[in-house]
Amino acid sequence: MPEIEIEINMNTGEMETTIGSITGPSCEKTAEAIKQVFGKPTRDEKTREYHIQPQVKRQIKSK
């Protein structure tokens, strides 16, 4: 199940967002949506999870 964790430092106003269980392009789309709401982050870091290739199942149907 996808997770989005947002932490805001009350003293500095800095925000840290962690996106979990979403890989590759889907993660990028999610991050873009968050940026539109909260603004551009001071740092953008890709996690190991981001680089995992999605599993695609191919189905071959015979006629």
Rosetta constraint file for C-alpha pairs under 8 A:
AtomPair CA 1 CA 21 HARMONIC 6.35 0.50
AtomPair CA 2 CA 19 HARMONIC 7.55 0.50
AtomPair CA 2 CA 20 HARMONIC 5.73 0.50
AtomPair CA 2 CA 21 HARMONIC 4.74 0.50
AtomPair CA 2 CA 22 HARMONIC 5.88 0.50
AtomPair CA 3 CA 18 HARMONIC 7.97 0.50
AtomPair CA 3 CA 19 HARMONIC 5.83 0.50
AtomPair CA 3 CA 20 HARMONIC 4.89 0.50
AtomPair CA 3 CA 21 HARMONIC 6.41 0.50
AtomPair CA 3 CA 22 HARMONIC 7.95 0.50
AtomPair CA 4 CA 17 HARMONIC 7.05 0.50
AtomPair CA 4 CA 18 HARMONIC 5.78 0.50
AtomPair CA 4 CA 19 HARMONIC 4.62 0.50
AtomPair CA 4 CA 20 HARMONIC 6.26 0.50
AtomPair CA 5 CA 17 HARMONIC 5.58 0.50
AtomPair CA 5 CA 18 HARMONIC 5.07 0.50
AtomPair CA 5 CA 19 HARMONIC 6.46 0.50
AtomPair CA 6 CA 15 HARMONIC 6.95 0.50
AtomPair CA 6 CA 16 HARMONIC 5.79 0.50
AtomPair CA 6 CA 17 HARMONIC 4.49 0.50
AtomPair CA 6 CA 18 HARMONIC 6.54 0.50
AtomPair CA 7 CA 15 HARMONIC 5.59 0.50
AtomPair CA 7 CA 16 HARMONIC 5.16 0.50
AtomPair CA 7 CA 17 HARMONIC 6.39 0.50
AtomPair CA 8 CA 13 HARMONIC 6.13 0.50
AtomPair CA 8 CA 14 HARMONIC 5.74 0.50
AtomPair CA 8 CA 15 HARMONIC 4.37 0.50
AtomPair CA 8 CA 16 HARMONIC 6.46 0.50
AtomPair CA 9 CA 13 HARMONIC 5.11 0.50
AtomPair CA 9 CA 14 HARMONIC 5.33 0.50
AtomPair CA 9 CA 15 HARMONIC 6.32 0.50
AtomPair CA 10 CA 14 HARMONIC 7.76 0.50
AtomPair CA 15 CA 41 HARMONIC 7.65 0.50
AtomPair CA 19 CA 27 HARMONIC 7.24 0.50
AtomPair CA 19 CA 31 HARMONIC 7.72 0.50
AtomPair CA 20 CA 49 HARMONIC 7.41 0.50
AtomPair CA 21 CA 49 HARMONIC 7.04 0.50
AtomPair CA 22 CA 26 HARMONIC 6.32 0.50
AtomPair CA 22 CA 27 HARMONIC 5.14 0.50
AtomPair CA 22 CA 49 HARMONIC 7.29 0.50
AtomPair CA 22 CA 50 HARMONIC 6.97 0.50
AtomPair CA 23 CA 27 HARMONIC 5.22 0.50
AtomPair CA 23 CA 49 HARMONIC 5.91 0.50
AtomPair CA 23 CA 50 HARMONIC 4.47 0.50
AtomPair CA 23 CA 51 HARMONIC 6.61 0.50
AtomPair CA 23 CA 52 HARMONIC 6.06 0.50
AtomPair CA 23 CA 53 HARMONIC 7.19 0.50
AtomPair CA 23 CA 54 HARMONIC 6.89 0.50
AtomPair CA 24 CA 28 HARMONIC 6.49 0.50
AtomPair CA 24 CA 50 HARMONIC 4.98 0.50
AtomPair CA 24 CA 51 HARMONIC 5.95 0.50
AtomPair CA 24 CA 52 HARMONIC 6.85 0.50
AtomPair CA 24 CA 53 HARMONIC 6.96 0.50
AtomPair CA 24 CA 54 HARMONIC 7.58 0.50
AtomPair CA 25 CA 29 HARMONIC 6.29 0.50
AtomPair CA 26 CA 30 HARMONIC 6.28 0.50
AtomPair CA 27 CA 31 HARMONIC 6.10 0.50
AtomPair CA 27 CA 50 HARMONIC 6.79 0.50
AtomPair CA 28 CA 32 HARMONIC 6.17 0.50
AtomPair CA 29 CA 33 HARMONIC 6.39 0.50
AtomPair CA 30 CA 34 HARMONIC 6.40 0.50
AtomPair CA 31 CA 35 HARMONIC 6.17 0.50
AtomPair CA 32 CA 36 HARMONIC 6.31 0.50
AtomPair CA 33 CA 37 HARMONIC 6.64 0.50
AtomPair CA 34 CA 38 HARMONIC 6.07 0.50
AtomPair CA 34 CA 39 HARMONIC 7.66 0.50
AtomPair CA 35 CA 39 HARMONIC 4.67 0.50
AtomPair CA 35 CA 40 HARMONIC 5.42 0.50
AtomPair CA 35 CA 41 HARMONIC 7.23 0.50
AtomPair CA 36 CA 40 HARMONIC 7.75 0.50
AtomPair CA 46 CA 50 HARMONIC 6.00 0.50
AtomPair CA 46 CA 51 HARMONIC 7.78 0.50
AtomPair CA 47 CA 51 HARMONIC 7.20 0.50
AtomPair CA 48 CA 52 HARMONIC 6.98 0.50
